[in-house]
């Protein structure tokens, strides 16, 4: 059956088509300005304002409360500008690219920061330390899930490029910031799809990922929970037996403690399991629901409490309604 596109989708597609050439031209201009950070920032500000769709702004704030200042550039247009910029700066020194990225990360407009984050992934190979420090700063400054999930891709590349960086996300499971804890799940979710980097689909990577996810299971923040289930669904395609065994153990833990936070993540992960296994685990969780204000029951939260570290903030509403 063919489903007709909605009026909103048609309007979005039309807007993108009408502005695609201008977005590509903007990327070409930015490539010429890469050695002039002041001119670059002025040009991208003006260019993004000319590509902005006011209708898009409301939707962005609706799905990502805390987003901050946006101009409303649709992602296909940002992507077109960035692809042209990458083509034009293939032979540009990493130092110049990072100078520009650093300026953009300090900007108030989030689309400028996203543009910088998109570019940091290609700088990891030639200047990993400076690039990684910029990624860490961007993660610490993040206030919503879109930026965190954008950061997850270069974070994943950085970890696969230098295995010592596993230790950094291992520490983030204890962060009082729900956004940094979400970054753990989001980064793990991206590892199997990291382009050009070996190891993302190895059983050893899956085992490490499940260990970290296990430390965060029971987190009471919906933003963290969604990242954990995203990661579990992705790893179910790589090592279905390991993920099934993991979810069976977590289901037993949720049942024995009536843990709704844990149960939500399990339910949201079941779509990638064989139907019989999914039905069995879903039935085992019948009646176990999240409760507003319930504390985190994760091992990470327990460790923080034992060490008398700053506690994570109380659970907040998700960006969009989440149904059990």
KEKE-3310 file (N, C-alpha, C; in steps of 0.2 Angstrom, whole numbers, plus 5000, padded with zeros to 4 digits):
npx = (5004:5003:5007:5002:5012:5013:5006:5015:5027:5029:5030:5042:5051:5050:5055:5068:5073:5072:5082:5094:5105:5110:5114:5125:5133:5136:5144:5155:5160:5164:5174:5184:5187:5193:5205:5203:5196:5187:5181:5175:5166:5157:5152:5146:5136:5128:5125:5118:5107:5101:5097:5087:5072:5058:5047:5053:5060:5051:5047:5060:5063:5052:5055:5067:5069:5078:5086:5091:5098:5092:5092:5085:5089:5087:5092:5096:5101:5111:5119:5122:5129:5140:5146:5151:5160:5169:5174:5181:5191:5199:5213:5217:5226:5225:5226:5221:5208:5204:5205:5195:5184:5185:5181:5168:5162:5161:5151:5134:5123:5116:5116:5128:5137:5135:5139:5153:5155:5152:5163:5174:5176:5184:5196:5202:5211:5223:5226:5224:5224:5221:5209:5201:5200:5193:5181:5177:5175:5164:5155:5153:5147:5135:5117:5106:5098:5101:5113:5121:5119:5124:5138:5141:5145:5158:5164:5164:5172:5184:5186:5187:5199:5208:5210:5213:5204:5192:5192:5188:5174:5170:5171:5162:5149:5147:5144:5137:5129:5115:5116:5130:5130:5120:5128:5136:5128:5124:5136:5140:5130:5133:5145:5145:5143:5153:5162:5175:5183:5190:5184:5172:5161:5166:5165:5172:5170:5156:5155:5161:5153:5140:5144:5146:5133:5126:5130:5123:5110:5094:5095:5087:5083:5074:5081:5093:5089:5083:5095:5102:5093:5093:5107:5106:5098:5105:5116:5110:5109:5122:5127:5116:5114:5121:5115:5102:5104:5109:5097:5088:5094:5093:5079:5075:5081:5073:5060:5062:5064:5054:5057:5054:5061:5072:5064:5058:5068:5072:5060:5059:5070:5067:5062:5072:5074:5072:5055:5048:5057:5056:5042:5041:5050:5043:5031:5035:5038:5026:5015:5025:5030:5037:5039:5035:5047:5054:5069:5086:5092:5103:5119:5129:5124:5123:5136:5141:5133:5139:5152:5150:5148:5143:5126:5116:5104:5087:5075:5069:5056:5054:5060:5050:5034:5035:5030:5025)
npy = (4994:5011:5025:5041:5056:5067:5084:5092:5085:5086:5100:5102:5095:5102:5114:5111:5106:5118:5126:5119:5121:5133:5130:5121:5130:5139:5130:5129:5142:5143:5135:5142:5151:5146:5148:5160:5164:5173:5179:5167:5163:5174:5172:5159:5161:5171:5164:5152:5158:5163:5151:5146:5139:5145:5137:5126:5128:5128:5115:5109:5114:5108:5094:5093:5100:5113:5116:5128:5142:5142:5143:5136:5128:5115:5098:5091:5102:5107:5096:5096:5108:5105:5094:5100:5109:5100:5094:5105:5107:5096:5096:5104:5110:5101:5109:5121:5118:5114:5126:5133:5125:5126:5139:5139:5130:5138:5146:5153:5149:5133:5126:5130:5124:5111:5109:5110:5099:5089:5090:5087:5073:5069:5075:5067:5057:5064:5073:5068:5071:5085:5086:5077:5083:5094:5088:5082:5094:5099:5090:5091:5104:5102:5102:5095:5081:5080:5086:5078:5066:5068:5071:5058:5050:5055:5052:5039:5035:5040:5032:5019:5021:5023:5013:5016:5026:5020:5020:5033:5034:5024:5031:5041:5035:5037:5050:5065:5072:5070:5070:5067:5054:5049:5050:5040:5028:5032:5033:5020:5014:5019:5013:5000:5005:5013:5021:5016:5011:4998:4985:4989:4980:4969:4954:4956:4970:4971:4964:4973:4984:4979:4977:4990:4995:4988:4993:5005:5002:5004:5017:5032:5042:5047:5051:5045:5031:5029:5030:5018:5008:5010:5006:4993:4987:4989:4980:4968:4964:4960:4951:4941:4931:4935:4947:4943:4935:4944:4953:4944:4941:4955:4956:4947:4954:4965:4960:4955:4966:4975:4985:4998:5007:5000:4990:4997:5000:4987:4983:4992:4987:4975:4973:4969:4956:4938:4934:4925:4925:4939:4940:4932:4938:4950:4947:4942:4954:4960:4972:4979:4995:5011:5023:5040:5050:5040:5033:5031:5015:5010:5002:5011:5022:5018:5016:5029:5035:5028:5033:5045:5055:5069:5068:5062:5072:5074:5064:5069:5075:5066:5071:5069:5061:5046:5029:5015)
npz = (5000:4996:5005:5006:5006:5020:5022:5029:5027:5013:5012:5019:5011:4999:5003:5006:4993:4986:4992:4991:4982:4986:4999:4996:4989:5000:5008:4999:4999:5012:5013:5007:5016:5027:5033:5039:5052:5058:5047:5043:5053:5052:5039:5040:5049:5043:5031:5036:5042:5030:5025:5034:5040:5047:5052:5056:5067:5079:5079:5082:5095:5102:5102:5108:5122:5130:5120:5116:5107:5091:5073:5063:5052:5041:5042:5030:5022:5030:5029:5016:5015:5023:5016:5005:5010:5016:5004:4999:5008:5008:5008:5017:5032:5047:5059:5055:5052:5065:5072:5067:5070:5084:5086:5082:5091:5102:5099:5101:5094:5090:5078:5072:5081:5079:5066:5068:5076:5067:5059:5067:5068:5057:5060:5070:5066:5062:5072:5086:5100:5102:5096:5103:5116:5112:5109:5122:5129:5122:5125:5139:5139:5134:5133:5129:5120:5106:5103:5111:5105:5092:5095:5099:5088:5083:5095:5096:5085:5090:5101:5095:5088:5098:5110:5123:5127:5131:5144:5147:5144:5153:5165:5163:5166:5179:5180:5186:5177:5167:5153:5150:5154:5146:5134:5135:5132:5119:5112:5113:5105:5092:5089:5081:5069:5064:5052:5042:5053:5061:5072:5078:5077:5083:5094:5106:5108:5109:5121:5130:5129:5133:5147:5151:5149:5157:5170:5170:5169:5176:5178:5181:5172:5158:5146:5147:5148:5135:5127:5131:5127:5113:5111:5115:5105:5094:5096:5097:5084:5081:5091:5095:5105:5116:5119:5122:5133:5142:5143:5148:5161:5166:5166:5176:5187:5186:5189:5202:5210:5207:5197:5188:5180:5175:5168:5158:5149:5145:5139:5128:5120:5115:5102:5092:5095:5093:5089:5098:5110:5113:5116:5127:5137:5138:5143:5156:5162:5164:5172:5178:5180:5176:5189:5193:5199:5205:5212:5205:5202:5197:5196:5195:5201:5214:5217:5216:5227:5238:5238:5241:5232:5221:5219:5205:5196:5200:5191:5176:5165:5149:5132:5123:5125:5133:5131:5141)
capx = (5000:5007:5005:5004:5016:5009:5008:5021:5033:5029:5033:5049:5055:5050:5060:5075:5075:5073:5088:5100:5110:5112:5118:5131:5137:5139:5150:5161:5163:5167:5181:5189:5188:5195:5211:5201:5191:5182:5177:5172:5160:5152:5149:5142:5130:5124:5123:5113:5101:5097:5094:5083:5065:5055:5043:5057:5062:5046:5048:5066:5062:5047:5058:5073:5069:5084:5090:5095:5097:5093:5090:5080:5092:5085:5098:5099:5104:5117:5123:5125:5135:5146:5149:5154:5165:5174:5177:5185:5196:5203:5221:5218:5229:5221:5226:5216:5201:5202:5204:5188:5179:5185:5177:5161:5159:5160:5145:5128:5118:5118:5118:5135:5141:5134:5143:5159:5156:5153:5170:5179:5177:5189:5202:5205:5217:5229:5227:5219:5223:5217:5202:5197:5199:5187:5175:5176:5172:5157:5150:5152:5143:5129:5111:5100:5100:5103:5120:5124:5119:5129:5144:5142:5148:5166:5167:5165:5178:5190:5187:5190:5205:5213:5207:5213:5198:5187:5192:5184:5167:5169:5170:5156:5144:5146:5143:5130:5125:5112:5119:5136:5128:5117:5133:5139:5124:5124:5142:5140:5126:5136:5151:5145:5142:5158:5164:5182:5186:5189:5183:5166:5157:5169:5162:5175:5167:5150:5155:5162:5147:5135:5146:5144:5126:5124:5131:5119:5103:5091:5095:5080:5082:5072:5086:5098:5086:5082:5101:5103:5089:5096:5113:5105:5095:5110:5120:5106:5110:5129:5128:5110:5114:5124:5110:5096:5106:5109:5090:5085:5096:5090:5072:5075:5082:5068:5055:5063:5064:5049:5061:5051:5066:5075:5059:5057:5074:5071:5054:5061:5075:5064:5060:5077:5075:5067:5048:5047:5060:5053:5036:5042:5052:5038:5026:5038:5038:5019:5014:5031:5030:5041:5035:5038:5051:5058:5077:5090:5094:5109:5126:5133:5121:5125:5143:5141:5131:5144:5158:5147:5149:5137:5120:5113:5098:5081:5072:5065:5052:5058:5058:5043:5031:5037:5025:5028)
capy = (5000:5017:5030:5048:5060:5073:5091:5094:5082:5089:5107:5101:5092:5107:5119:5108:5106:5125:5129:5114:5124:5138:5127:5119:5136:5141:5126:5131:5149:5142:5131:5147:5156:5142:5152:5167:5162:5179:5179:5161:5163:5178:5169:5154:5164:5174:5158:5148:5163:5163:5144:5144:5138:5146:5132:5120:5130:5126:5107:5107:5115:5103:5087:5094:5105:5115:5116:5135:5146:5138:5147:5132:5125:5108:5094:5090:5108:5107:5091:5098:5113:5102:5090:5105:5111:5094:5093:5110:5107:5090:5096:5109:5107:5100:5114:5126:5115:5114:5133:5135:5121:5129:5145:5137:5127:5143:5150:5152:5145:5126:5123:5131:5119:5104:5109:5109:5092:5085:5090:5084:5066:5068:5077:5063:5053:5068:5077:5065:5074:5091:5085:5074:5088:5098:5084:5082:5101:5100:5085:5094:5109:5100:5103:5092:5075:5081:5088:5072:5060:5071:5069:5051:5047:5056:5049:5032:5035:5041:5026:5014:5023:5023:5009:5019:5030:5017:5022:5039:5033:5021:5036:5045:5032:5040:5058:5068:5075:5065:5071:5063:5047:5047:5050:5033:5024:5034:5031:5013:5013:5020:5009:4995:5008:5018:5020:5016:5010:4991:4983:4991:4974:4963:4951:4959:4977:4970:4962:4979:4988:4976:4978:4997:4996:4985:4997:5010:4999:5006:5024:5035:5047:5044:5052:5039:5025:5028:5028:5012:5003:5010:5002:4986:4985:4988:4975:4962:4962:4958:4945:4941:4927:4939:4952:4939:4933:4950:4955:4939:4943:4961:4955:4944:4959:4970:4957:4954:4972:4979:4991:5001:5010:4994:4987:5001:4999:4980:4983:4996:4984:4969:4973:4966:4949:4934:4936:4921:4928:4945:4939:4929:4943:4955:4944:4942:4961:4962:4975:4983:5001:5017:5028:5047:5052:5034:5034:5027:5009:5007:5001:5017:5027:5015:5018:5037:5036:5025:5037:5052:5059:5073:5064:5064:5076:5070:5062:5075:5073:5065:5076:5067:5056:5039:5025:5009)
capz = (5000:4995:5009:5003:5011:5023:5019:5032:5024:5006:5012:5020:5005:4994:5005:5005:4986:4984:4995:4991:4978:4990:5004:4993:4988:5006:5009:4995:5002:5019:5012:5005:5022:5032:5036:5041:5057:5059:5041:5042:5057:5050:5033:5041:5052:5038:5027:5040:5042:5024:5024:5039:5039:5053:5054:5059:5074:5084:5080:5086:5103:5105:5103:5112:5127:5132:5114:5116:5101:5084:5067:5060:5046:5041:5042:5023:5020:5034:5027:5009:5016:5026:5011:5000:5014:5016:4998:4998:5013:5009:5009:5022:5038:5053:5063:5053:5053:5072:5074:5065:5074:5091:5086:5081:5097:5107:5097:5105:5089:5090:5072:5071:5085:5076:5060:5071:5079:5062:5056:5072:5067:5052:5063:5075:5064:5062:5078:5090:5107:5102:5094:5109:5121:5110:5110:5129:5131:5119:5129:5146:5138:5131:5137:5126:5117:5099:5103:5113:5100:5087:5098:5099:5082:5083:5101:5094:5081:5095:5105:5091:5086:5103:5115:5130:5128:5134:5151:5148:5145:5159:5170:5162:5169:5186:5180:5189:5171:5163:5146:5149:5155:5139:5129:5136:5128:5112:5109:5112:5100:5086:5087:5076:5062:5063:5046:5041:5059:5063:5079:5081:5077:5086:5100:5112:5109:5111:5128:5134:5128:5138:5153:5153:5149:5164:5175:5170:5169:5182:5178:5182:5167:5152:5141:5147:5146:5128:5124:5133:5123:5107:5110:5115:5099:5089:5098:5096:5077:5081:5095:5098:5110:5122:5121:5124:5139:5146:5144:5153:5168:5168:5167:5182:5192:5187:5192:5209:5213:5204:5195:5182:5176:5171:5164:5152:5144:5142:5134:5122:5117:5113:5094:5088:5097:5090:5092:5104:5116:5115:5119:5134:5142:5139:5148:5162:5165:5165:5178:5181:5176:5179:5193:5193:5205:5208:5212:5201:5205:5194:5200:5195:5206:5220:5218:5218:5234:5243:5238:5243:5226:5220:5216:5199:5197:5199:5185:5172:5159:5143:5127:5120:5129:5132:5134:5143)
cpx = (5004:5003:5007:5008:5012:5011:5014:5027:5034:5032:5040:5053:5055:5055:5067:5077:5076:5079:5094:5106:5114:5116:5125:5136:5140:5145:5156:5164:5166:5174:5186:5191:5191:5201:5209:5195:5185:5178:5172:5165:5155:5149:5144:5135:5125:5121:5117:5106:5097:5094:5089:5076:5062:5051:5047:5059:5057:5047:5054:5065:5057:5050:5064:5073:5076:5089:5094:5093:5097:5090:5085:5083:5091:5092:5100:5103:5111:5122:5126:5130:5141:5150:5153:5161:5171:5178:5182:5191:5200:5210:5222:5222:5224:5220:5221:5209:5199:5201:5197:5183:5179:5180:5169:5158:5158:5154:5138:5123:5120:5119:5126:5140:5141:5138:5151:5160:5156:5160:5175:5181:5183:5196:5205:5211:5223:5231:5223:5218:5219:5210:5198:5196:5193:5180:5173:5172:5165:5152:5149:5148:5136:5123:5105:5103:5103:5110:5124:5125:5123:5136:5146:5146:5156:5168:5168:5171:5184:5191:5190:5197:5210:5209:5207:5207:5192:5186:5188:5177:5165:5168:5164:5149:5142:5145:5137:5126:5122:5114:5125:5134:5124:5122:5136:5135:5124:5130:5142:5136:5129:5142:5151:5144:5148:5162:5172:5186:5185:5187:5176:5161:5160:5165:5165:5172:5160:5150:5157:5156:5142:5137:5144:5137:5123:5125:5126:5111:5100:5091:5088:5079:5080:5077:5091:5095:5085:5089:5103:5099:5091:5102:5111:5102:5100:5115:5117:5107:5117:5130:5121:5109:5116:5118:5104:5098:5106:5102:5087:5087:5093:5082:5071:5076:5076:5062:5056:5063:5058:5052:5058:5056:5070:5070:5058:5062:5073:5065:5056:5067:5073:5063:5065:5078:5071:5060:5046:5050:5058:5046:5037:5045:5047:5033:5029:5038:5031:5018:5019:5031:5035:5036:5039:5041:5055:5066:5080:5092:5100:5115:5130:5130:5123:5132:5144:5139:5136:5150:5156:5149:5143:5132:5118:5106:5092:5078:5068:5061:5056:5056:5052:5040:5033:5032:5028:5024)
cpy = (5006:5022:5037:5052:5066:5079:5094:5092:5085:5096:5107:5099:5098:5113:5117:5109:5114:5128:5125:5118:5129:5136:5124:5125:5139:5137:5127:5137:5148:5139:5137:5152:5152:5145:5158:5166:5167:5179:5172:5161:5168:5175:5164:5156:5167:5168:5154:5152:5163:5156:5142:5144:5139:5141:5127:5122:5127:5118:5105:5108:5110:5096:5087:5100:5106:5116:5123:5138:5142:5143:5143:5129:5117:5104:5092:5096:5109:5102:5093:5104:5110:5098:5094:5107:5106:5094:5099:5111:5101:5090:5102:5106:5106:5105:5120:5124:5115:5121:5135:5132:5124:5135:5144:5134:5132:5148:5148:5148:5138:5123:5124:5126:5112:5104:5107:5102:5088:5084:5087:5077:5065:5071:5072:5059:5057:5072:5074:5069:5080:5090:5082:5078:5093:5094:5083:5089:5101:5095:5088:5100:5108:5100:5100:5086:5075:5082:5081:5067:5062:5069:5062:5048:5049:5053:5042:5031:5035:5035:5020:5015:5023:5019:5012:5023:5027:5019:5029:5038:5029:5025:5040:5041:5034:5047:5060:5071:5069:5065:5067:5056:5045:5046:5043:5028:5026:5032:5024:5011:5014:5016:5004:4998:5013:5016:5020:5014:5002:4990:4985:4985:4968:4960:4955:4966:4976:4968:4968:4983:4985:4977:4985:4998:4993:4989:5003:5008:5001:5014:5027:5040:5044:5045:5047:5033:5024:5027:5021:5007:5004:5006:4995:4983:4984:4982:4968:4960:4959:4951:4944:4936:4931:4944:4949:4937:4939:4953:4950:4940:4949:4960:4952:4949:4964:4967:4956:4960:4977:4986:4993:5004:5005:4991:4991:5000:4992:4980:4986:4992:4977:4968:4969:4959:4945:4935:4931:4923:4934:4944:4936:4934:4949:4953:4944:4949:4964:4966:4979:4989:5006:5021:5034:5048:5046:5035:5030:5021:5006:5006:5007:5022:5024:5017:5025:5038:5033:5029:5044:5057:5063:5068:5067:5068:5072:5069:5068:5072:5071:5071:5075:5062:5049:5034:5018:5004)
cpz = (5000:5000:5007:5009:5014:5020:5022:5029:5017:5007:5014:5014:5000:4996:5004:4998:4984:4987:4995:4988:4983:4996:5002:4992:4994:5008:5005:4997:5008:5018:5010:5011:5028:5036:5039:5046:5058:5053:5040:5047:5055:5044:5035:5045:5047:5033:5030:5041:5036:5022:5029:5037:5046:5056:5057:5066:5080:5085:5083:5093:5106:5106:5107:5116:5129:5126:5114:5109:5095:5079:5063:5053:5046:5039:5035:5020:5024:5031:5020:5010:5018:5021:5007:5004:5015:5010:4997:5002:5014:5010:5014:5029:5043:5058:5062:5054:5061:5075:5073:5069:5082:5091:5086:5087:5103:5105:5101:5100:5089:5084:5070:5075:5082:5070:5063:5073:5073:5059:5061:5070:5062:5054:5068:5073:5064:5068:5084:5097:5107:5101:5099:5114:5119:5111:5117:5131:5128:5123:5136:5145:5136:5136:5134:5122:5110:5099:5105:5108:5093:5089:5098:5094:5082:5090:5100:5090:5085:5099:5101:5089:5091:5109:5122:5132:5131:5141:5152:5148:5150:5165:5169:5165:5176:5186:5183:5183:5168:5156:5145:5150:5149:5134:5129:5131:5121:5109:5108:5106:5093:5084:5082:5069:5061:5057:5046:5047:5061:5070:5082:5081:5080:5093:5106:5113:5111:5119:5132:5134:5133:5145:5156:5153:5155:5170:5176:5170:5176:5183:5178:5176:5161:5146:5141:5145:5138:5124:5125:5128:5116:5106:5110:5108:5094:5090:5097:5089:5077:5085:5099:5104:5117:5124:5124:5132:5144:5148:5149:5160:5170:5170:5174:5188:5192:5190:5200:5213:5211:5201:5188:5177:5171:5166:5158:5147:5141:5137:5127:5118:5113:5105:5090:5091:5093:5093:5098:5110:5118:5119:5127:5139:5143:5144:5155:5166:5166:5172:5181:5177:5180:5183:5194:5200:5208:5207:5207:5205:5202:5198:5200:5200:5213:5222:5220:5225:5239:5243:5240:5238:5225:5216:5209:5200:5197:5192:5182:5167:5153:5138:5124:5125:5128:5135:5136:5139)
residu = (UNK:UNK:UNK:UNK:UNK:UNK:UNK:UNK:UNK:UNK:UNK:UNK:UNK:UNK:UNK:UNK:UNK:UNK:UNK:UNK:UNK:UNK:UNK:UNK:UNK:UNK:UNK:UNK:UNK:UNK:UNK:UNK:UNK:UNK:UNK:UNK:UNK:UNK:UNK:UNK:UNK:UNK:UNK:UNK:UNK:UNK:UNK:UNK:UNK:UNK:UNK:UNK:UNK:UNK:UNK:UNK:UNK:UNK:UNK:UNK:UNK:UNK:UNK:UNK:UNK:UNK:UNK:UNK:UNK:UNK:UNK:UNK:UNK:UNK:UNK:UNK:UNK:UNK:UNK:UNK:UNK:UNK:UNK:UNK:UNK:UNK:UNK:UNK:UNK:UNK:UNK:UNK:UNK:UNK:UNK:UNK:UNK:UNK:UNK:UNK:UNK:UNK:UNK:UNK:UNK:UNK:UNK:UNK:UNK:UNK:UNK:UNK:UNK:UNK:UNK:UNK:UNK:UNK:UNK:UNK:UNK:UNK:UNK:UNK:UNK:UNK:UNK:UNK:UNK:UNK:UNK:UNK:UNK:UNK:UNK:UNK:UNK:UNK:UNK:UNK:UNK:UNK:UNK:UNK:UNK:UNK:UNK:UNK:UNK:UNK:UNK:UNK:UNK:UNK:UNK:UNK:UNK:UNK:UNK:UNK:UNK:UNK:UNK:UNK:UNK:UNK:UNK:UNK:UNK:UNK:UNK:UNK:UNK:UNK:UNK:UNK:UNK:UNK:UNK:UNK:UNK:UNK:UNK:UNK:UNK:UNK:UNK:UNK:UNK:UNK:UNK:UNK:UNK:UNK:UNK:UNK:UNK:UNK:UNK:UNK:UNK:UNK:UNK:UNK:UNK:UNK:UNK:UNK:UNK:UNK:UNK:UNK:UNK:UNK:UNK:UNK:UNK:UNK:UNK:UNK:UNK:UNK:UNK:UNK:UNK:UNK:UNK:UNK:UNK:UNK:UNK:UNK:UNK:UNK:UNK:UNK:UNK:UNK:UNK:UNK:UNK:UNK:UNK:UNK:UNK:UNK:UNK:UNK:UNK:UNK:UNK:UNK:UNK:UNK:UNK:UNK:UNK:UNK:UNK:UNK:UNK:UNK:UNK:UNK:UNK:UNK:UNK:UNK:UNK:UNK:UNK:UNK:UNK:UNK:UNK:UNK:UNK:UNK:UNK:UNK:UNK:UNK:UNK:UNK:UNK:UNK:UNK:UNK:UNK:UNK:UNK:UNK:UNK:UNK:UNK:UNK:UNK:UNK:UNK:UNK:UNK:UNK:UNK:UNK:UNK:UNK:UNK:UNK:UNK:UNK:UNK:UNK:UNK:UNK:UNK:UNK:UNK:UNK:UNK:UNK:UNK:UNK:UNK:UNK)
# end
